Amino acid sequence: MQQFVRVRGVAAPLPLANVDTDMIIPASFMKALTRDGLGAHLFEALRFATDGSERDDFILNRPACRDAQILIADRNFGCGSSREHAVWALDDFGIRCVIAPSFGDIFANNARKNGLLLIRLPEALCERLRGEIALAQFAPVEVDLEAQEIRLASGEVMAFAVDPDDRRVLMEGLDDIGRTLRHEDAIARFETAA
Protein backbone atom coordinates (compact mmCIF):
# COMPACT_ATOMS: atom_id res chain seq x y z
CA MET A 1 0.00 0.00 0.00
CA GLN A 2 1.26 3.46 -0.88
CA GLN A 3 2.18 5.68 2.06
CA PHE A 4 0.22 8.85 2.62
CA VAL A 5 2.08 11.67 4.33
CA ARG A 6 0.93 14.63 2.26
CA VAL A 7 -0.50 15.33 -1.14
CA ARG A 8 -0.54 18.56 -3.09
CA GLY A 9 -2.90 18.68 -6.02
CA VAL A 10 -6.18 19.78 -7.50
CA ALA A 11 -9.26 19.33 -5.34
CA ALA A 12 -12.52 18.71 -7.18
CA PRO A 13 -15.81 19.76 -5.57
CA LEU A 14 -18.50 17.06 -5.71
CA PRO A 15 -21.60 18.50 -3.99
CA LEU A 16 -23.67 15.30 -4.10
CA ALA A 17 -25.02 13.66 -0.96
CA ASN A 18 -25.42 9.89 -0.62
CA VAL A 19 -22.99 8.93 -3.37
CA ASP A 20 -23.19 5.16 -3.14
CA THR A 21 -20.58 2.64 -4.21
CA ASP A 22 -22.58 1.75 -7.33
CA MET A 23 -22.37 5.39 -8.41
CA ILE A 24 -18.61 5.34 -7.74
CA ILE A 25 -18.08 2.15 -9.78
CA PRO A 26 -21.03 0.35 -11.39
CA ALA A 27 -21.50 -3.34 -10.62
CA SER A 28 -20.87 -4.24 -14.28
CA PHE A 29 -17.18 -3.45 -13.74
CA MET A 30 -16.78 -5.62 -10.65
CA LYS A 31 -15.72 -8.62 -12.73
CA ALA A 32 -12.19 -7.23 -12.70
CA LEU A 33 -9.81 -9.18 -10.51
CA THR A 34 -7.24 -6.40 -10.37
CA ARG A 35 -7.42 -2.70 -9.64
CA ASP A 36 -5.92 -1.68 -12.97
CA GLY A 37 -8.23 0.18 -15.30
CA LEU A 38 -11.07 0.76 -12.85
CA GLY A 39 -10.39 4.50 -12.78
CA ALA A 40 -11.60 4.75 -16.38
CA HIS A 41 -15.07 3.81 -15.12
CA LEU A 42 -15.09 5.98 -11.98
CA PHE A 43 -18.46 7.76 -11.75
CA GLU A 44 -19.36 6.19 -15.11
CA ALA A 45 -23.00 7.38 -15.18
CA LEU A 46 -22.03 10.90 -14.12
CA ARG A 47 -18.97 11.25 -16.38
CA PHE A 48 -20.35 9.75 -19.59
CA ALA A 49 -23.54 9.99 -21.64
CA THR A 50 -25.21 6.80 -22.87
CA ASP A 51 -23.35 7.12 -26.22
CA GLY A 52 -20.02 7.06 -24.33
CA SER A 53 -19.21 10.74 -24.82
CA GLU A 54 -18.03 12.79 -21.86
CA ARG A 55 -20.50 15.00 -20.06
CA ASP A 56 -18.97 18.49 -20.10
CA ASP A 57 -20.79 19.48 -16.92
CA PHE A 58 -19.24 16.78 -14.70
CA ILE A 59 -16.42 18.15 -12.56
CA LEU A 60 -13.83 15.45 -13.33
CA ASN A 61 -14.29 16.05 -17.07
CA ARG A 62 -13.34 19.71 -16.80
CA PRO A 63 -9.75 20.40 -17.89
CA ALA A 64 -8.76 21.86 -14.51
CA CYS A 65 -9.95 18.76 -12.61
CA ARG A 66 -9.00 15.86 -14.88
CA ASP A 67 -6.02 15.10 -12.65
CA ALA A 68 -7.70 15.81 -9.33
CA GLN A 69 -6.17 14.02 -6.36
CA ILE A 70 -8.65 15.29 -3.78
CA LEU A 71 -12.46 15.18 -3.76
CA ILE A 72 -14.53 17.52 -1.61
CA ALA A 73 -17.76 15.55 -1.34
CA ASP A 74 -21.01 15.80 0.58
CA ARG A 75 -22.49 13.71 3.39
CA ASN A 76 -22.68 9.91 3.35
CA PHE A 77 -20.08 9.43 0.62
CA GLY A 78 -19.48 5.75 -0.18
CA CYS A 79 -22.72 4.44 1.27
CA GLY A 80 -24.34 1.28 -0.06
CA SER A 81 -22.70 -2.04 -0.75
CA SER A 82 -19.37 -3.24 0.54
CA ARG A 83 -17.58 -3.24 -2.81
CA GLU A 84 -13.89 -2.61 -2.35
CA HIS A 85 -13.78 -1.86 -6.09
CA ALA A 86 -15.11 1.64 -5.28
CA VAL A 87 -11.92 2.49 -3.39
CA TRP A 88 -9.84 0.80 -6.07
CA ALA A 89 -11.51 2.92 -8.79
CA LEU A 90 -10.83 6.16 -6.89
CA ASP A 91 -7.21 5.13 -6.39
CA ASP A 92 -6.73 4.07 -10.01
CA PHE A 93 -8.12 7.42 -11.15
CA GLY A 94 -5.59 9.19 -8.90
CA ILE A 95 -7.79 10.28 -5.99
CA ARG A 96 -5.73 10.08 -2.78
CA CYS A 97 -8.06 11.89 -0.37
CA VAL A 98 -11.80 12.43 0.03
CA ILE A 99 -13.12 15.15 2.32
CA ALA A 100 -16.77 14.91 3.37
CA PRO A 101 -19.04 15.31 6.41
CA SER A 102 -19.57 11.54 6.66
CA PHE A 103 -18.79 8.26 4.93
CA GLY A 104 -20.36 4.83 4.63
CA ASP A 105 -18.86 2.62 7.35
CA ILE A 106 -17.72 -0.23 5.12
CA PHE A 107 -16.36 2.20 2.53
CA ALA A 108 -14.35 3.93 5.27
CA ASN A 109 -12.86 0.63 6.37
CA ASN A 110 -11.97 -0.29 2.78
CA ALA A 111 -10.43 3.15 2.26
CA ARG A 112 -8.11 2.75 5.26
CA LYS A 113 -7.06 -0.71 4.10
CA ASN A 114 -6.17 0.65 0.66
CA GLY A 115 -4.40 3.91 1.52
CA LEU A 116 -7.21 6.37 0.72
CA LEU A 117 -7.33 9.18 3.28
CA LEU A 118 -10.83 10.14 4.41
CA ILE A 119 -11.25 13.46 6.24
CA ARG A 120 -14.47 14.24 8.06
CA LEU A 121 -15.34 17.94 8.27
CA PRO A 122 -18.64 19.59 9.20
CA GLU A 123 -21.11 19.96 6.34
CA ALA A 124 -20.95 23.77 6.35
CA LEU A 125 -17.15 23.69 6.20
CA CYS A 126 -17.19 21.22 3.28
CA GLU A 127 -19.63 23.49 1.46
CA ARG A 128 -17.39 26.51 2.08
CA LEU A 129 -14.33 24.55 1.01
CA ARG A 130 -16.00 23.54 -2.27
CA GLY A 131 -16.76 27.22 -2.90
CA GLU A 132 -13.22 28.35 -2.04
CA ILE A 133 -11.74 25.75 -4.38
CA ALA A 134 -13.88 26.92 -7.31
CA LEU A 135 -13.19 30.59 -6.52
CA ALA A 136 -9.45 29.91 -6.56
CA GLN A 137 -9.93 28.34 -10.02
CA PHE A 138 -8.85 24.95 -8.72
CA ALA A 139 -5.42 26.09 -7.56
CA PRO A 140 -3.55 23.25 -5.83
CA VAL A 141 -4.48 22.34 -2.28
CA GLU A 142 -2.19 20.56 0.15
CA VAL A 143 -3.43 17.87 2.53
CA ASP A 144 -0.81 17.15 5.17
CA LEU A 145 -1.64 14.06 7.21
CA GLU A 146 1.42 14.43 9.41
CA ALA A 147 0.38 17.93 10.53
CA GLN A 148 -3.33 17.16 10.07
CA GLU A 149 -3.84 20.33 8.05
CA ILE A 150 -5.43 21.35 4.77
CA ARG A 151 -3.64 24.29 3.15
CA LEU A 152 -5.54 26.33 0.57
CA ALA A 153 -3.99 28.46 -2.17
CA SER A 154 -5.24 31.54 -0.29
CA GLY A 155 -2.92 30.65 2.60
CA GLU A 156 -5.79 29.56 4.84
CA VAL A 157 -5.05 26.49 6.93
CA MET A 158 -7.78 24.17 8.18
CA ALA A 159 -7.07 21.63 10.87
CA PHE A 160 -8.58 18.16 10.82
CA ALA A 161 -8.35 15.10 13.01
CA VAL A 162 -7.96 11.50 11.93
CA ASP A 163 -8.15 8.42 14.12
CA PRO A 164 -4.57 7.91 15.43
CA ASP A 165 -4.44 4.27 14.31
CA ASP A 166 -5.71 5.16 10.82
CA ARG A 167 -3.16 7.96 10.64
CA ARG A 168 -0.28 5.65 11.59
CA VAL A 169 -1.38 2.94 9.13
CA LEU A 170 -1.67 5.45 6.27
CA MET A 171 1.60 7.23 7.03
CA GLU A 172 3.48 3.93 7.25
CA GLY A 173 1.74 2.47 4.18
CA LEU A 174 0.65 -0.64 6.03
CA ASP A 175 -2.18 -2.80 4.74
CA ASP A 176 -3.52 -5.68 6.86
CA ILE A 177 -0.75 -8.02 5.75
CA GLY A 178 1.92 -5.39 6.43
CA ARG A 179 0.53 -4.79 9.91
CA THR A 180 0.59 -8.53 10.61
CA LEU A 181 4.14 -8.91 9.33
CA ARG A 182 5.30 -6.30 11.85
CA HIS A 183 4.70 -9.05 14.44
CA GLU A 184 6.49 -11.76 12.48
CA ASP A 185 8.96 -12.54 15.31
CA ALA A 186 6.17 -12.91 17.87
CA ILE A 187 4.22 -15.14 15.47
CA ALA A 188 7.28 -17.32 14.91
CA ARG A 189 7.86 -17.63 18.67
CA PHE A 190 4.21 -18.62 19.17
CA GLU A 191 4.37 -21.21 16.40
CA THR A 192 7.59 -22.67 17.81
CA ALA A 193 6.10 -22.90 21.32
CA ALA A 194 2.95 -24.62 20.08
N, C-alpha and C positions, 0 to 999 in steps of 0.2 A: 504494500500500500504506500502511496506517495505521501511524504510528510507534508504537513501544513503548518507553516510558521507565520507567513504573511503572503498576501497576494495583492498586487497592484494591477488594476485593469478596469475595463469598462463595466459599469453596473447598469443592468437593464431593468427598468420598472415594469412589473407585471401586476397590475392592480385587479387581479381576479381572485375572489374568495373561493374556497372549496375546490381547488385544483386537485383532482384525484389522480391516482397513478395511471389510470387508463387514458387520461388526457395527456399525461406526461409521455407515456409510451403505450400506444394501443396494443391490445392483446395479440393482434395478428403478427406482431414482431417478437413475440416471446418464444418463438421456436429457436431463436439463436442460442447457441450454447456458449458463446463467448461475448464479451462486451464490445468487441470491435464492430463499428458500423452502426451502432444503435443511435448515436448522436444525429445521424442523418434523418431519423424519424422522430426526434424529440418534438413534442407538441405538434405532431403530424396534422391533426385536424385544424389547428389554429394557424399553422405556418403555410399550409398548402390548400389550394382549391381542389375540387373533385377532379379537375383535368390535370392535376399535378403541378400547375403553375404556382409560384409563390404569391402569397397574399401581401401586398405592399403595406397594409396597415398593421401587420403583426410586428411587434417590437424587435424580435430577433432577425427579421428580414431587412430591417433598415440598415443602411451602410454603417452607421456609427456603432451599431450593436451586434453586428454579425460575429464578432469575436469576444462577446461579453463573457466575463469570468465570474460575475456576481449577478444574482437575481434579487430584486427587491420585490417580494411577493406580498400577498394579502393573507388573511387568516386561514387556518386549516389547510395549509399547503401539503400535498402528499397524502391526503386522506384516501380511503378506499382500501383496495386489496393490498396484499403483502408483497407485491412483485418487486423483487430486488432490481429487476431490469430498469425500473424508473430511475434509480440512483445511477445505474450503469449508463443510461442514456444521457443524463445530465453531465456525467463525468466525460463521456466520449465526445460530447459537444464542446467541452472545455469549461463548464461551470464548476467552480471550486467552492462556492459559498452561496447559500440562500439565506436571505434575511426576511423574516416574516413574524407576525404576532404569535402564530402557533403552527404546529406541524402534526400530521398524523403520527401516532405513536410508533407503528411498525416502520413507517418511512424513516422516522428519526433514528431508530435503531439501525436500520440498513445503511443510512447515511454515515453514521459513526463507524460502522464496520468497513466502509469503503472509502473513507477519507474525505467525505463531503462535510464541510463545516456548516452547521445550522446555527443561526443567531436569532434569538427571540427578542424582539423589541415591541413596545406597545404599539397598538394599531395606529394611533395618531402620529407617532414618530415615524413609522414606516411610510405613512401617507406623505408626511413632510419630506422625508428622505427621497421618495419617488419624485416629488416636485422639484427638489433641489438638484437632483441628478439631471432632469430634463432641462432645467434652467441653465445649468452649467454646460449644456450641449454635450452631455455624456463624457465630460472630462474624466480622466482616470480617478478612481477611488482606491484607497489602500485599506485593506482589512488586515490588522495585525493581531494574530491570536496570542502571541507572547505577551503583548501589552494590553490585550483585550480592548482595542480601540479601532474605530472606523475613522479614517481621515479623508475629509472631502477636499475637493480642489479649492474651495473657498478658504481653506485653512481650519475650518471647524472640525473639532474632534468629538466623537461620540463614544462614550464608554459602553461596553457590554460585558455580560458575565456568561461564562460557559461552565458547565459542570466540570469540576477539577479533573475527574477521571477521563472524561471525554477530551478535555484539553490536552492532557498528557498523552493519551493514545494518538490523537491527531498530530501533535508536535513530534512524536517519536516515530510516526508512520507505522504503527503496530496494528495489524489486523488480529483476529482471534488466534490464528496459528502463531503469529509473532509473539503475542502476549503469553501463550502457553510455552513457547520455546525459551522464554526468559527464565523459566523454572526447570530447564532441562536437567540440571544437576540434581535437584530435589526429586524429580521424577525418577531419574536413574537410581538414586539411593533407595527410593521406595520400592522400585521393582526388584532391586537386589535383595532387599530385606524380606520381600514376600516369599 
